[in-house]
Each structure stands twice: as C-alpha cells, then as structure tokens.
C-alpha cells in the first residue's frame, strides 16, 4: 500500500524539521544501500510506504527489504556468523532478543548516535536496540454476536460459547503469550505450567478450532467460524480494515504484551546507515504516520500523541503504554519446545 501524494509530502515536510535535517550525512550516503529485515504483512507495507522514503530523504541512501519472521532472522544471522551478514538491521519481537544476544549476532546500539533515542520512555530503551513498537493481547470478539464487550478471560469458558472459541497453536507468539498469561492468572509459574494446561483442557468443549498458524486463525475470523478468542491488537485492526466484524477488549486483569525492537547486526556492512535507519523509525513524524490505518503500529516515542483505535483499546498516553505487563521470556524461551510438544500432545490431539 502507498501513501497518497499529499500525505507523503506532509510527512516529508515534517521530517525536514527532524531527522531529515542531518544534511552532511545525507550527502555522504547518496548512492549507498542498506539491507534491513522486516516482518511480513503490514510491517513490510509500512516500512516500504513510510520508513524507506523517510530514510532516503534523511540520508540519500536506499533500502532493500528482507522479509522474514524473527526466528528465521536469528537462524540466518547465526548461519552467517563470522562472515558477511545477510542484512544490516534486524527486527525482533521480544522473545527472540535473548536468543540473538546469546548467538552473538547483534552489536550494542550506539545510542549517542541516535538523536531520537532520548525521546523514548526508559522501558523502551535498551543496550541492544530500541523498542520501536509493541504488541498487546486481549479478547477478540465478534460484535455482531457478542453485544457486550467481554471483561474477563474467564468468559471464554462460558458454556454459551460452546464450539465458538478459537485458539492458536503454540508455534505462534500469540499462542505462547496466551498460555503464559493464563498460567499466571491460574497460579502457575515459569517452572509449572500445569495450571494453564488444566485450564485449556477444561476449555476444549468450547473450542471450535485450533489454528495451526496466524494465517489460518485469520481465516477462522473471516469466515465467522469463531466468535471469541485471544487475539492481538494489530491483527484485529488488520481484519477490521477488511470489513471483518471483530473488536478487541482488554480484560480487567490488565493489558499484557511484548515489545518489538530494531537492532544493529554485528559486522553490518553499513553500520552507520543501519543506525540512521533505526533512528528514523524512532522519529515522531514517522511513528505518527505508522500509527494511522492501515498500519496501526503502536508508537514508542513520547512526542507522539496517541490517537485512534489504540486509545480505545490499549492506552490513552505513552505512560500507559509503559505500564503494560510483559512476560518473562528468559524463563519461557528455554521451555518453549517442551510446551509446544505438550500442547500438541494434550490439546491438539484431543
């Protein structure tokens, strides 16, 4: 998807007062190119339509996208370790960051070279790279069938939803996050997921389908095969933009989610451009543009005023975003394969 000409011009005019004002670096970078990883879907679309043009205006350089899931990025960087990396900038959801650090494929982020970095909340700053957005999970529901927005995860177990609840397998970030949140609410711990699995077994009479991946899960919503399920803010907004009847409710137990961050790859071919590309993603004008439909990318720069659907479902201010509860991925990650195998054995085969 592309920005229309007037909106693109407004964005560039705004950037001219911010990151784009760094003219000496722009002259030096003309004719150079950067390779940056991005996620499939609206992420790659937003980066192509908004970030890449803003980066070119700022530096004079171009960018080539490498569209990969986070775990595939870690695998490719690890395979190329010691040689030329396949891309200069990585983008990870929070669970993949410890794996990438452990693999030694990231370089510390030079915050002093990143003018927009100080404008992030402290919780969005980090040694290995800044948080550029975040993802929040809640209860997705079909407003045509469910007139009163749900307020508790417990509503998934209500007998009136027999056969109408959807789940995703644990190979998805959504699936593992819901399992961890459910485990917390049912009194479990990082060493004991029995409460979560017991709760899901009790939920199964209500479950109409367990999607193998997020693409299959979206199809369930599009075909209205399910009415209520754990879901992500951005996926809800994407489906709504296609006319699918779905809304997101945050339970009274609070919002939970994970961060999405950008990173300078170790031994990057273009390290200086990589930092400027990441910093451009932090620019308030860029983040404000990405906040709008159809991208709905949650901003992390304190200078960006929240507006639109994010304020209705997630947070009113940047400080609210900073209070969203995270997950202990350092404890969860080592058990992930075990949890997936247990889910496949105990849940998917029932």
N, C-alpha and C positions, 0 to 999 in steps of 0.2 A: 504494500500500500504506500502511496506517496502523499506528502503534504501538498496542498494546493499552492499556487504561486504566491498569493498574498500572505498566507500563513508562513510560508518558508521565508519570505522577505522580512516579515516581522521578527521571526526567530533570529535571523542573521543580524538584523539591526540591533537587537538586544544583545546578542553575543559580541557585537562590536565594542560594547562598553565593558565586557568581561574578559573571558579567556581569549577572544579573538584579537585583543589589543596587543598581544605579545608579538610584535611585528618582526624583530630581528630573527627569532626562531623560525618564523614563517618563511622568511627569505631563504634561510639555510636549508629548510626541509623541502623546498619545492622540487618536484621530480622524484622524491623518495616515496617508498610504500611500506606499509605496516600490515602484518597479518594478525588478526585478532579473532579469538574464538567467541562464539555467541551461541545461545540456545536456539533450538528450532521454534517456529511459530511466531507469536507476536514479538518476542525478544529480537529475533533477527530482523523482523519488519521495522521495529522501532529504531534499531541500530542503523539500518540501511537508510531509512527516511529522515532521521533526525540527527543521530550521533555522527555518522560518517560525513555528511555535509558540514556540520559544525566543526568537526575536526579538520577538515580540509580548509575551511575558512581560517581557522586559527593557525594552521601550520603550513598550508600549501601542499601537504602530503595526502596521498590516497590510502585507503584501507581495503584489504581483501578479507572477507568473512570466512571463517572456518566454522561451519555449523555442526556442533557436536554436543551431546549430553555431557554432563560434568564427569561422570565416571569414565567416559571414553577419552575425555581430555587428559585425565590423570594417566590413563593407560598409554596414550600416545606420547606424552611427555616423558614418562618413565622409560618407554622403549627407546627414546631418542637421547636419553641422558648421556652426557659426555660428548655429544655431537651437536649438530645444528638442530635446535628445537623446531617443531612444525609450525609454531605460532609464537608471537611475542607477548600476547596478552591472553590470560585465562580468565574465565568467568565460572565461579563455583557457587552452588548452594552450600550452606554452612557445613553439612556433614562431610563433604569432600575435602574441605580445607585441611583437617588434620592428616588425612592420607597424603595429600600433596606435599605438605611440610615434611612429613616422615620420609617421603620418597626423595626429598631434596631437589624438587623441580621448580621451586619458587625462589625469587630473590626478595630480600626485605624491601618494603616500599619506601622510597625516598620522600617522605612527607614534606621535607623542606623545599622540594622542587615542585610541589603541588599546591598552587595558590588557593584552590577551593577546599582543600582538606581541612583547614581550621574551622570551616563553617559546618562541619558535621558534628552531631552530638557525640560525646565521648564514647558512647557504646557502639558507635558506627565507625570509629577509628580503629586501626589495628596495625600491628607491626608488619603483617604480610599483605596488607592491602585494605582499602576502604570498603565499607558496605555501600553498595550503590542502590539497593532496594531491599525489600523483604517480602516474604510470603506469609500469609495468615490463613489458618484453617478455621472453619466453623461448620455450621449445619446448613448444607444446601437443601432447598426445598422448592417444590412446585407451588407457586402462589395460587394457581387455579384450583388446586385440590386441597391445599392447606391454607386456610384463610388467616389463621392467627400464627404469626411467626413463632417458631419453637424457641424456648428459652433454656433448655437443658439437654445435654447429651442423652439423658435418661429417656427422652421421648422416642428415641429410636427403638426402644424395647416395648413401646405401647402396642398392645395386640391389634389396634385398629390399623396398623401399618403392616400387617402380615402380608408377606410377599412383595412389599413395595419399597424396602430398604435396599440401598446399594452399597457395596464395599469395593475397594481396590486391593489387589494383591500387594504383598509387602515389597515387591521389587520397585514400587513407586514411592517417591518421597512422601506423598500424601498418605499412603497406607501405613508406612512405618511411623509417621508422626501421629496418626490417629491411635495406633496401638500404644505408643508411649504416653500419650495424653490420657487414654483410657486406663492404662496401668497406674498412672499417678492418682487418678481420681478414685480408683478402686483399692488403693492402699498398697500397691506394688512398689518395686524398687528396680534399680538397674540390674540387680542380681536376681530378681524374682519377677518374672512376667506371668506367673500363674494366674494372678487376679485378672489380667487383661484377657488371657485365653479363655478363662472360665466365663467371663462376661460375653465374649464373642460367641462361644458355643451356645449360650443362652439366647443370644440374638438371632441365631440362624433361622428359626421359624419365621422371622420377619424378613429375612434377606431374600430378595428376588433374584439377585445376580451378584457374582463377584467378578469384577472386570479384571482381565489379565494385565491391562496397562491403562494409562490415562486416555489414550485414543479410544479404546473400547468403552471406557467409562463415559466419555463424552457422547458416544453413540447411544448409550442407555438413556441419557437425559434427552437427547434429540428425538428419540423415538418414544419418549414418555413411558418407558418401561419401569422407571422408579420414580418415587415421589420425594424421598428424603434420604440424605446420605452425608457423610463427611465430605467436605469439598474445600477448594482453595478460592480465595478472593479473585485472583486473576482469571482462573478458569471459568468462574461464574460470569465474570464480565465479558469474557470472550463468547460464551454461549448466548448471553443476553443480546449481544450485538448481532447475533444471527437469528434473533427472534425466538429463541428457546425460552419457555417460561421457567425461570429459575432465579431464586434470590438467595442471599447468604445471611444467616443470623448468627450472632456471636453469643454463646451460652453465658449465663450469669456467672459461671466459674471463671470467666475471663478469656481474653484472646491469647492464643498461642501461635507461634510461628517460628520461622527461621530466616536468617539473613542470606542475601545474595551479594557476593563481593567480586571485585575485579583484582587481578594480580599481575605483577611483572614477572615474567617467566625467567628462570635462571638461564644465563647465557643468551638472552634475547639478541636477535640480530640488530634490532632497532630499539635499544632500551630507552633512549631519550624520547623518541616518538611514542613509545608504549606508555610512558608516564604522562605525557601530554594527552594521549587518548583517554586514559583513565580519568585524568583530571577534568577533561571536557565532559565526561559523563557526570561529574560532580557539579558542573556549572548549573546555577539555579535556573537559567533560561532553558537549558536542555532538559533538566528534570521536570520543569513546569510543563514543557511540551509533551514529554512522555507520560505525564500524569493524565493527560486528556485521552478520551476514547480515540481510537480503538485499542490503545496500548494499556492504559490504567496501571502504569508502573509506579509503585509507591515510592515517593522521593525520600531522600535522607539528608538533604541539605536544609539547614534550619531557616534559610532565607526563602524557601518555597512554601507558600501558603497552601494548606491542604484545601481541596475543593472537590465537588462531585461525589461519585459513589463511595470513595474511600471514607469521606466524612460521615456518610450514612451508616456504614457497616463496621468500620475499623477504628478510626481515630479522628479527633477534631483538630489536634495540633501535633507538631513534631514531638513535643514532650510526651504525648500519649503514645506515639509510636515507640519511643524509647522504653516504655513500661511493658511492652508486650512480652509475655513469658516465652523463654526459649526452651531448648531441650539439651540434655547433657550428651552431646554427640560423641564425646571422647569415651563415654561409658557404653553408649549404644552401639557404636560402629563395630567394635570387636565381636559383638554378638549378632550382628545383622544376618550373616549367613545361617546361623543356628535358628534365628527367629523366623526367617523365610522358610526354612525347611520344616519347622514345626507348624507354621501356618498352612503350608501346602499339605502336610500330613493330617492335621487335626481339623482344619476348617474347609479347605477347598475340596477335599475328598469325601466330605460328609454329605 
